[in-house]
Structure formats: C-alpha cells, structure tokens
C-alpha cells in the first residue's frame, strides 16, 4: 500500500450544495499532481442532505472517508476527531463552503515537505466579506499576534497545512480551532509561516458563524495564554498574586496598628478610630483575597500533580531507547 501523502480534512455543516463540486475539484487537483491522498469529511450534525451526498460521493471516490456527529459540536470537535484519524504525511484543512481554493494544495504541501515548515497558515489578504466581519477580524488577529508572539495576519483562516506530527500533538477543543498555530507553538512546533491564498466569494448557502464568535474567540485566547504559561504550575500565578495582596493588606494593617500605638505613646488624640478608617477595610479585604488566591494556587497544584498529563512532554526522537 502506498504512503498517503496528503490528508485533506473538511468539517462541514449543512453544505449539501457545495460538497459535490468541492470533491470534484479536489480530485482533479490531486490527479493532476499525482498525489496519493485521503479526504476526511466530518459532518458536524447537518440537518440537510449533506450526509446522503457524502455517501454517494464515497462510492464513486474511494479516497473519501467520512465521520458523522449525532449533533452539532462545533468546528474544533470536528477537526480534533479528524486529526486523530489522519494518516497523510501532510494534513491540509479547508472549509466546505467553496471559499477556499483546492488549487492551493500543491503549494501548501510543498512548503511543508520541501521548505521544512511545521505549519503553514493561509492569509486571505483580499476578502469578500462585509466590514462588520473584516474589522473585528483585524482586531482579533492583532490581539492574537501581541499575546502569542506569532506573526500571522490571519489566524482564523480555515486553509492550513501541517506536518502530521503537529496534528497528532495538539488537542483542539471548545472553539480553539482559531488558535491552532498558538497550540502548535506551545507544543514546540515553531516553524510557522503563512501563505497568501485566494478568498473566493461564497457560492452556496450562508455563513454559519455569528458575531458572538469574536467574543468567544477573545475569551479562548485568554484561556490559551493562561494554560500555556501556568497550566503545569498554577501556584506561580495564583501564589504570586496572593502574596502581593496579602502583603499589601498586612502592611496596611500594620501601618494602622503602628499609628495607633505611636499616637497613644505620645498621648496624641486620634481623629478616627481604627475601624473608622477606610484603610482598615481595604487591608482586611486584601488579606482575605490574598489567602483565597494562595489557596486557589495550592488546589491547582494538587489537581495538576494528579493529572494524567502532568508528565506529558513533546519528545520527538530517541536514540538507544524503544519509543
């Protein structure tokens, strides 16, 4: 059996109109370039005739494989399941709405195999989207660049290519598909670049994503940033914050107490009692918050040390050991 050169992963939801044309286009590109390939279609709980069409297409083209979800779980879940099944040396993801061009496949494959990149992300420099979509996307990409240090212009482009090792090393969940380059970097795959790709106007159907994806995307970015830095050492975050709050409260309370003793030793009258001063309550609350944060870090450490992932590391090669 020949090695599979390319695994094309396509998650979809209610795309019965575009699937036949997209599959025919992919087949033509693969045959023209003599690629051995598989296409993994993931039906994310479609309610139209998409699955029936996939079954018909799979009979005609044995390179097509398919997975069907009972309900709509989201793009991240679809990608994660497909990544576990992919066996191609290079994995290429694209959307099923015909806005990604299969003609980009050969160059995306070459950049992984010949140029040695771990991940190549598409950049839709010229877009056919309304400003209500493009403007938030620009803000989202700017924030992600600043927080991740990865210089990509379009993190959310569905058209990407990966080494097989990359998709096997990452776990995509919730709505983390937007941050696959960040997840890849976190797992030690730092050879990440981008390629300008064609963005085609939607030919069939309507977009399945609303404005809420930008809010959820920002929250997911904060999650990734926190987990990547403190996932295995939560005390380094909560402990430091807790210590700062506790020390501020402690010295604030000590100052108030010292002030009372000083005034009393000199028989000077205090203008206000200790409990009448705002600083007393600020110091008290700071001490309580500091203790709670410290306890949160301690509990986080206990959870981390009992996690099955506590000693999971990205080992790439061995010499003299059985893997």
C-alpha positions as CSV (number, residue, x, y, z in Angstrom):
1,X,0.0,0.0,0.0
2,X,1.3,3.4,-1.0
3,X,2.0,6.0,1.7
4,X,-0.6,8.7,1.9
5,X,1.0,12.0,1.0
6,X,-1.9,14.3,1.9
7,X,-4.9,14.1,4.2
8,X,-7.5,16.8,3.4
9,X,-9.7,17.5,6.4
10,X,-13.0,19.2,5.7
11,X,-15.5,19.8,8.6
12,X,-18.9,20.9,7.3
13,X,-22.4,21.7,8.5
14,X,-25.3,21.9,6.0
15,X,-23.2,22.2,2.9
16,X,-25.1,19.8,0.6
17,X,-24.9,22.2,-2.4
18,X,-21.2,22.7,-2.3
19,X,-19.9,19.2,-1.5
20,X,-20.1,17.6,-5.0
21,X,-18.4,20.5,-6.7
22,X,-15.7,20.7,-4.0
23,X,-14.9,17.0,-4.1
24,X,-14.7,17.0,-7.9
25,X,-12.3,20.0,-7.7
26,X,-10.1,18.3,-5.1
27,X,-10.0,15.1,-7.1
28,X,-8.9,17.0,-10.2
29,X,-6.1,18.7,-8.3
30,X,-4.8,15.5,-6.8
31,X,-4.8,13.6,-10.0
32,X,-3.0,16.4,-11.9
33,X,-0.2,16.4,-9.3
34,X,-0.1,12.6,-8.8
35,X,-0.7,12.8,-5.1
36,X,-1.8,9.9,-3.0
37,X,-4.4,11.2,-0.7
38,X,-7.4,10.8,1.5
39,X,-10.3,13.3,2.1
40,X,-11.7,13.2,5.6
41,X,-15.2,14.7,5.7
42,X,-16.7,15.4,9.1
43,X,-20.4,16.1,9.2
44,X,-21.0,18.3,12.2
45,X,-24.6,17.3,12.8
46,X,-26.0,18.5,9.4
47,X,-29.8,18.7,9.1
48,X,-29.9,18.8,5.3
49,X,-29.0,16.2,2.7
50,X,-25.2,16.5,3.3
51,X,-24.6,13.0,4.7
52,X,-26.6,11.3,1.8
53,X,-24.5,13.2,-0.7
54,X,-21.3,12.2,1.2
55,X,-22.3,8.5,1.0
56,X,-22.9,8.8,-2.8
57,X,-19.5,10.6,-3.3
58,X,-17.7,7.9,-1.2
59,X,-19.0,5.2,-3.6
60,X,-17.5,7.0,-6.6
61,X,-14.3,8.0,-4.9
62,X,-12.7,5.5,-2.5
63,X,-10.3,8.2,-1.2
64,X,-13.2,9.8,0.6
65,X,-13.6,8.9,4.3
66,X,-16.3,10.4,6.4
67,X,-17.4,10.8,10.1
68,X,-20.8,11.9,11.2
69,X,-21.7,13.5,14.5
70,X,-25.1,13.0,16.2
71,X,-25.4,16.7,16.7
72,X,-23.6,19.9,16.1
73,X,-20.5,20.0,18.3
74,X,-18.6,22.8,16.5
75,X,-15.6,23.1,14.2
76,X,-13.0,22.4,16.9
77,X,-14.5,19.0,17.7
78,X,-14.7,18.1,14.1
79,X,-11.1,18.9,13.5
80,X,-9.9,17.1,16.6
81,X,-11.6,13.8,15.6
82,X,-10.3,14.1,12.0
83,X,-6.8,14.8,13.2
84,X,-6.8,11.6,15.2
85,X,-7.8,9.7,12.1
86,X,-5.5,11.4,9.6
87,X,-2.6,9.3,8.2
88,X,-1.2,11.6,5.5
89,X,2.4,12.9,5.8
90,X,0.9,16.4,5.3
91,X,-2.6,17.4,6.7
92,X,-4.4,20.2,4.9
93,X,-7.6,21.7,6.4
94,X,-10.2,23.7,4.4
95,X,-13.8,24.8,4.7
96,X,-16.6,23.2,2.7
97,X,-18.2,26.5,1.6
98,X,-16.1,26.8,-1.6
99,X,-14.4,30.0,-0.2
100,X,-11.1,28.0,0.0
101,X,-9.5,27.0,-3.3
102,X,-8.2,23.4,-3.7
103,X,-5.7,24.8,-6.2
104,X,-3.7,26.0,-3.2
105,X,-3.0,22.4,-2.1
106,X,0.2,21.7,-4.1
107,X,2.0,24.8,-2.8
108,X,0.8,24.3,0.7
109,X,2.1,20.7,0.5
110,X,5.5,21.9,-0.9
111,X,6.0,24.4,1.9
112,X,5.8,21.6,4.4
113,X,7.7,18.9,2.6
114,X,10.3,20.9,0.7
115,X,10.7,24.1,2.8
116,X,10.5,22.3,6.1
117,X,7.8,24.3,7.8
118,X,5.7,22.7,10.6
119,X,2.6,24.7,9.9
120,X,1.6,27.0,7.0
121,X,-1.5,29.2,7.6
122,X,-3.4,30.8,4.8
123,X,-3.7,34.5,4.6
124,X,-6.8,35.8,2.8
125,X,-5.4,39.3,2.1
126,X,-8.2,40.2,-0.2
127,X,-11.5,39.2,1.3
128,X,-15.1,39.2,0.1
129,X,-16.7,39.8,3.5
130,X,-18.6,42.8,4.8
131,X,-16.8,45.3,7.1
132,X,-18.8,44.0,10.1
133,X,-16.8,40.8,9.7
134,X,-13.4,42.1,8.5
135,X,-13.0,44.8,11.1
136,X,-13.5,42.6,14.2
137,X,-11.2,40.0,12.4
138,X,-8.4,42.6,12.2
139,X,-8.7,43.4,15.9
140,X,-8.8,39.7,16.8
141,X,-5.7,39.0,14.7
142,X,-3.8,42.0,16.2
143,X,-4.6,40.8,19.8
144,X,-3.5,37.3,19.0
145,X,-0.2,38.4,17.5
146,X,0.6,40.5,20.5
147,X,-0.3,37.8,23.0
148,X,1.2,34.8,21.2
149,X,4.2,36.4,19.5
150,X,3.3,34.6,16.3
151,X,3.4,37.0,13.3
152,X,0.4,35.8,11.3
153,X,-2.1,38.1,9.6
154,X,-5.0,35.6,9.6
155,X,-5.1,33.1,12.4
156,X,-8.7,32.1,11.7
157,X,-8.2,31.1,8.0
158,X,-9.5,27.6,7.6
159,X,-7.0,26.8,4.9
160,X,-3.8,25.5,6.6
161,X,-1.3,22.8,6.1
162,X,0.6,20.8,8.8
163,X,3.1,18.1,9.3
164,X,1.4,15.0,10.6
165,X,3.3,15.3,13.9
166,X,1.7,18.6,14.6
167,X,-1.9,17.5,14.4
168,X,-1.1,14.4,16.5
169,X,0.5,16.5,19.2
170,X,-2.3,19.1,19.7
171,X,-5.8,18.8,21.2
172,X,-8.4,21.1,19.7
173,X,-11.4,21.7,21.9
174,X,-14.1,24.3,22.7
175,X,-13.5,26.9,20.0
176,X,-9.7,26.6,19.9
177,X,-9.5,26.0,16.2
178,X,-8.8,29.7,15.8
179,X,-5.6,29.2,17.8
180,X,-4.1,26.1,16.3
181,X,-0.9,28.0,15.5
182,X,-0.7,29.0,19.1
183,X,-1.3,25.4,20.3
184,X,1.3,24.2,17.8
185,X,3.9,26.7,19.1
186,X,3.0,25.7,22.7
187,X,3.9,22.1,21.8
188,X,7.3,23.1,20.4
189,X,6.5,23.5,16.7
190,X,7.9,26.9,16.0
191,X,8.5,26.8,12.2
192,X,5.2,28.6,11.5
193,X,4.6,30.8,8.4
194,X,1.8,32.0,6.2
195,X,1.0,32.0,2.6
196,X,-1.3,34.4,0.8
197,X,-4.3,32.5,-0.6
198,X,-7.3,33.2,-2.7
199,X,-10.5,34.1,-0.9
200,X,-13.5,33.2,-3.0
201,X,-17.0,34.7,-2.6
202,X,-19.4,32.2,-1.0
203,X,-21.2,30.4,-3.8
204,X,-23.8,28.4,-1.9
205,X,-25.7,28.9,1.4
206,X,-25.0,31.3,4.2
207,X,-22.3,31.7,6.9
208,X,-22.7,29.5,10.0
209,X,-20.9,31.9,12.3
210,X,-22.3,34.9,14.1
211,X,-20.7,38.0,15.9
212,X,-20.5,36.0,19.1
213,X,-17.5,34.1,17.8
214,X,-15.3,37.2,18.3
215,X,-16.3,37.4,22.0
216,X,-15.8,33.7,22.4
217,X,-12.6,33.9,20.5
218,X,-11.1,36.5,22.8
219,X,-12.0,34.5,25.9
220,X,-10.5,31.4,24.3
221,X,-7.3,33.4,23.6
222,X,-7.1,34.3,27.3
223,X,-7.6,30.7,28.2
224,X,-4.8,29.5,25.9
225,X,-2.5,32.2,27.2
226,X,-3.1,31.3,30.8
227,X,-2.9,27.5,30.3
228,X,0.2,27.6,28.2
229,X,2.1,29.6,30.8
230,X,0.6,28.3,34.1
231,X,-1.1,25.0,33.2
232,X,1.6,22.9,34.9
233,X,2.5,25.5,37.6
234,X,-0.7,27.3,38.7
235,X,1.0,28.3,42.0
236,X,3.3,30.6,40.0
237,X,0.3,32.7,39.0
238,X,-2.1,32.4,42.0
239,X,0.7,32.3,44.5
240,X,2.3,35.5,43.3
241,X,-1.0,37.4,43.2
242,X,-2.0,36.0,46.5
243,X,1.3,37.0,48.1
244,X,1.1,40.6,46.7
245,X,-2.5,41.0,48.0
246,X,-1.6,39.5,51.4
247,X,1.5,41.7,51.8
248,X,-0.4,44.8,50.9
249,X,-3.1,44.0,53.4
250,X,-0.6,43.0,56.1
251,X,1.5,46.2,55.8
252,X,-1.6,48.3,55.6
253,X,-3.0,46.8,58.8
254,X,0.5,47.1,60.4
255,X,0.6,50.8,59.5
256,X,-2.7,51.4,61.1
257,X,-1.7,49.5,64.2
258,X,1.6,51.2,64.5
259,X,-0.1,54.6,64.0
260,X,-2.4,53.9,67.0
261,X,0.5,52.8,69.2
262,X,2.6,55.8,68.3
263,X,-0.2,58.3,68.9
264,X,-1.1,56.6,72.2
265,X,2.6,56.6,73.4
266,X,2.6,60.4,72.9
267,X,-0.8,61.0,74.3
268,X,-2.0,62.4,70.9
269,X,-5.6,62.0,70.1
270,X,-6.6,60.0,67.0
271,X,-9.1,61.8,64.7
272,X,-10.7,58.5,63.9
273,X,-10.7,55.0,65.4
274,X,-9.1,52.1,63.6
275,X,-12.4,50.7,62.4
276,X,-13.5,54.1,61.1
277,X,-10.6,54.3,58.7
278,X,-11.2,53.1,55.1
279,X,-7.6,51.7,55.0
280,X,-8.6,49.1,57.7
281,X,-11.3,47.6,55.5
282,X,-9.1,47.7,52.4
283,X,-6.3,45.9,54.3
284,X,-8.7,43.3,55.7
285,X,-10.2,42.5,52.2
286,X,-6.7,42.4,50.7
287,X,-5.6,39.8,53.3
288,X,-8.7,37.7,52.6
289,X,-8.2,37.9,48.8
290,X,-4.6,37.0,49.2
291,X,-5.3,33.9,51.3
292,X,-8.0,32.8,48.8
293,X,-5.7,33.2,45.8
294,X,-2.9,31.3,47.6
295,X,-5.4,28.5,48.4
296,X,-6.5,28.5,44.7
297,X,-2.9,28.0,43.6
298,X,-2.4,25.3,46.2
299,X,-5.6,23.4,45.0
300,X,-4.5,24.0,41.4
301,X,-1.1,22.3,42.2
302,X,-2.9,19.3,43.7
303,X,-5.0,19.0,40.6
304,X,-2.0,19.4,38.3
305,X,0.0,16.8,40.1
306,X,-2.8,14.2,39.9
307,X,-3.5,14.9,36.2
308,X,-2.7,12.3,33.7
309,X,-1.0,15.0,31.6
310,X,1.4,16.1,34.4
311,X,4.4,14.4,32.7
312,X,3.3,14.6,29.1
313,X,6.1,16.2,27.0
314,X,6.8,16.6,23.3
315,X,9.6,14.1,22.8
316,X,10.5,14.0,19.1
317,X,13.3,11.5,18.8
318,X,15.1,8.7,20.7
319,X,18.5,7.1,20.4
320,X,19.1,3.8,22.2
321,X,15.5,3.6,23.6
322,X,12.4,2.0,22.5
323,X,9.7,4.6,21.8
